[in-house]
């Protein structure tokens, strides 16, 4: 037997389990598929995903998944740059830098 211990979260407590413990597949990740997590936390600001989204919108906040398409788009742009070597913003950046340099000289 190894000296390492394994724990799982049950409610608000950590419970030690054996090294060969496997979670019941029927209950695994159940909290991801419903609003129970919001209800069990007892946060007065929101008790469902809908209420959470509304709270976030009203307070100008966001979560990681709000940027899923942004991350995909940026990855496509990086891939295009790596394959073509062309940066569409480079020309405008050079023009802007030259204008700033010219204005400083005046």
N, C-alpha and C positions, 0 to 999 in steps of 0.2 A: 504494500500500500504506500502510495506517495504521501509526502508531507503536505501537499496542497489540499486546501479545502474548497468546496464549491457551495455557493449560496444562490438562492432564488428569492425574488421579492414576492411576498404574499401580503397583500394589503400594504400597510406601511411598515412592515417588518421584513428583515432578511432572515431566511431560514436555511440552515445548513442541510445539504443533500449529499447523497453518496456519489462517488465518482462515476457510477454507471447510471445515474438518474437521467431519464429522458422525459420531457414534458408530454402531457396527454395531447395528442394532435387535435382532438376535438376542441380543446380550450385554447390552443396555442394562438397567440396574436388576436384573440377575440376583441380585445380592447381597441384594435385598429379599425374594426369594421362597424362600430356603432359609437354613439355619443356617451357611452358609460363613463369613459375617462373624464369627460367634462363634468358629468354629474357627481362622480365620486370625489373629485377634488374639492368640491364645495366652495368654489370661487364665486362670490356674489355678482361678479361682473358678467358672467356668462355660464350657461348650463347646457349648451349645445354647440355644434359646429357653426350653425347659422348665426347664433348670438355672438360667438367668438369672432367670426368674420366681420360682422357688423361693428363690434367693438374695435377691432383692428382698423377698419375703414374710418370710423369716426375719429380715431386718435392718430391717424396718419402712420400707422404701423403696418408691417408686412411680415410674412414668414418666408422661409427659404423656397418653398414650392411656388411662390408668386413669381419667381424668376426663372422657372423651368424653360420657357421659350427663349428668354434672353440668353441663358447659358448655351442653349443649342445654337442660336444664331451666332453668338460670339465664337463658338468652336468652329462653325463653318467658315467664318471670316478668317480665323487663324489658319485653318487648313488651306484655304485659297491663297493666303499670303505665303505660306510655306512652299506651295507648289508653283505659284506664279512669280513670287517676289514683288508683286505690285501692291502698293498700299494706296487705296483711293484717297485717303486724307493727306497724303504726303505733299501733293502739289499745293493745296490750300495752306498747309502749315508753312511751306517755304515762302509763299507770297506774304503771309501774315508776318513772318519773321523779318523779311526784307522791309516791309512797311514800318515795322517797329524800329528797325535799325535806322532807316531813313529819317523817321521823325525825331529820333534822338540826336541826329547829326545837325538838325536845324537849330 
